[in-house]
């Protein structure tokens, strides 16, 4: 209801991201509960993004794919969170219609290590761009990080360079007024 209040008060809210784990997605009521919460708060579906991390489990993967498709049909966006950490299976990534691939900060840090590391991370980002995924780099802390991410064709940047986590009570000072189109 806090987000609805920001919108009603005339602030611009592009997207609200919510993180879920593979365990959350296992519940049969997951999609109905997500839809219900959004509906109860009167927020447009296209303002919601769900961030999920990849699962090793075949059963979780199949459920995740079903849930993503079901909620995307409403207009909800999906991010693959933490790409580059732990377990990344390209076959599975390609089967789930994610909207945005979120590169973990470790990938940005790796791109600073050597020319070959930078080439590898840039190649991953370019590949996802070519496949029509948006690329987001998290962990941008300074101009050097920002320039590197832009050079690697990131569409979105996230990190302390832009803002540290903000308590909900202080968020109004960070938001911009909505512009009538």
C-alpha positions in Angstrom: 0.0 0.0 0.0 3.0 2.4 0.4 3.8 2.2 -3.3 0.2 2.9 -4.2 0.4 5.9 -1.9 3.4 7.2 -3.8 1.6 6.8 -7.1 -1.6 8.5 -5.8 0.5 11.4 -4.5 1.8 12.0 -8.0 5.3 10.4 -7.8 6.8 8.5 -10.8 7.3 4.8 -10.0 8.6 2.9 -13.1 8.9 -0.5 -11.6 8.7 -2.3 -8.2 11.0 -5.3 -8.0 10.3 -8.2 -5.6 12.6 -11.1 -5.0 11.4 -14.7 -4.7 13.3 -17.9 -4.3 12.7 -21.2 -6.1 11.1 -22.4 -2.8 8.5 -19.6 -2.9 7.6 -20.5 -6.4 6.9 -24.2 -5.4 3.6 -23.2 -3.7 0.5 -24.0 -5.8 -1.0 -20.7 -4.7 2.0 -18.6 -5.7 0.6 -16.9 -8.8 -2.8 -16.3 -7.3 -1.2 -14.7 -4.2 1.0 -12.5 -6.3 -2.0 -11.4 -8.4 -4.1 -10.8 -5.4 -1.6 -8.6 -3.6 -1.1 -6.5 -6.7 -4.9 -6.2 -7.3 -5.6 -5.3 -3.6 -3.1 -2.5 -3.9 -4.4 -1.2 -7.2 -1.0 -1.3 -9.0 -0.6 -1.9 -12.7 0.9 -5.3 -13.5 3.5 -3.7 -15.8 4.9 -1.8 -12.8 5.9 -5.1 -11.1 9.1 -7.0 -11.7 9.8 -10.4 -10.1 13.5 -11.3 -9.5 14.2 -15.0 -9.2 17.4 -17.0 -9.1 18.0 -20.1 -11.1 17.4 -23.4 -9.5 19.3 -26.7 -9.9 16.2 -28.8 -9.4 14.4 -30.0 -12.6 11.0 -29.9 -10.8 11.7 -26.3 -9.6 12.8 -25.3 -13.1 9.6 -26.6 -14.7 7.4 -24.9 -12.1 9.4 -21.7 -12.5 8.9 -21.8 -16.2 5.1 -22.2 -15.8 4.9 -19.4 -13.2 6.9 -17.0 -15.3 4.7 -17.5 -18.3 1.5 -17.3 -16.3 2.5 -14.0 -14.6 4.1 -12.5 -17.7 0.7 -12.9 -19.5 -0.5 -10.3 -17.0 2.3 -7.9 -17.9 4.7 -8.6 -15.0 8.4 -8.5 -15.9 10.9 -11.1 -14.8 14.6 -10.8 -14.0 17.0 -13.6 -13.7 18.9 -12.5 -10.6 22.6 -13.0 -9.9 23.7 -14.2 -13.3 27.3 -15.3 -13.0 27.2 -16.7 -9.5 27.0 -20.4 -8.6 24.9 -22.2 -11.1 24.1 -20.8 -14.6 22.7 -23.2 -17.2 22.3 -21.5 -20.6 19.8 -24.1 -21.8 17.5 -23.4 -18.9 18.0 -19.6 -19.1 16.9 -19.8 -22.8 13.8 -21.9 -22.0 12.4 -19.4 -19.5 11.3 -16.1 -21.1 13.1 -13.7 -18.7 12.9 -10.0 -19.7 16.1 -8.9 -18.0 19.3 -10.7 -17.1 20.8 -9.2 -14.0 24.6 -9.6 -13.9 25.9 -10.1 -10.4 28.5 -7.6 -9.1 31.1 -10.4 -9.2 30.8 -10.3 -13.0 31.5 -6.5 -13.1 34.5 -7.1 -10.8 35.7 -9.9 -12.9 35.6 -7.7 -16.0 38.2 -5.4 -14.3 40.6 -8.3 -13.7 42.1 -8.7 -17.2 41.4 -8.1 -20.8 40.3 -11.7 -21.3 37.9 -11.4 -18.4 36.5 -8.2 -19.7 36.1 -9.8 -23.1 34.2 -12.8 -21.6 31.8 -10.7 -19.6 31.2 -8.3 -22.5 30.5 -11.3 -24.8 27.9 -12.6 -22.4 26.2 -9.2 -22.2 26.3 -8.9 -26.1 24.9 -12.4 -26.5 22.0 -11.6 -24.2 21.4 -8.3 -26.0 21.4 -10.1 -29.4 18.8 -12.5 -28.0 16.6 -9.5 -27.0 17.1 -9.8 -23.3 17.8 -6.5 -21.4 21.0 -6.5 -19.4 21.3 -5.0 -15.9 24.6 -4.8 -14.1 24.4 -4.5 -10.3 27.1 -3.2 -8.0 28.0 -0.1 -9.8 29.9 2.0 -7.3 31.7 4.7 -9.3 32.2 6.3 -12.8 34.7 3.6 -13.8 32.2 0.9 -13.1 29.5 2.9 -14.9 31.6 3.5 -18.0 32.6 -0.2 -18.1 29.0 -1.3 -18.0 27.9 1.1 -20.7 30.7 -0.1 -22.9 29.4 -3.7 -22.3 26.0 -2.5 -23.6 24.0 -2.6 -20.3 20.5 -1.1 -20.5 20.2 -0.8 -16.7 22.6 0.0 -13.9 22.1 -0.5 -10.2 24.4 0.2 -7.3 25.6 2.6 -4.6 26.7 5.1 -7.2 23.0 5.9 -7.6 21.7 5.2 -4.2 22.1 3.1 -1.1 19.1 1.2 0.2 16.5 3.8 1.3 14.0 3.2 4.1 10.4 3.4 2.8 9.7 6.4 5.0 12.5 8.4 3.3 11.7 7.3 -0.3 9.6 10.4 -1.2 12.7 12.5 -1.2 14.2 10.2 -3.8 11.2 9.9 -6.2 10.5 12.3 -9.0 7.0 13.8 -9.7 5.1 11.9 -12.4 4.9 13.6 -15.8 1.5 13.5 -17.5 1.8 12.1 -21.0 
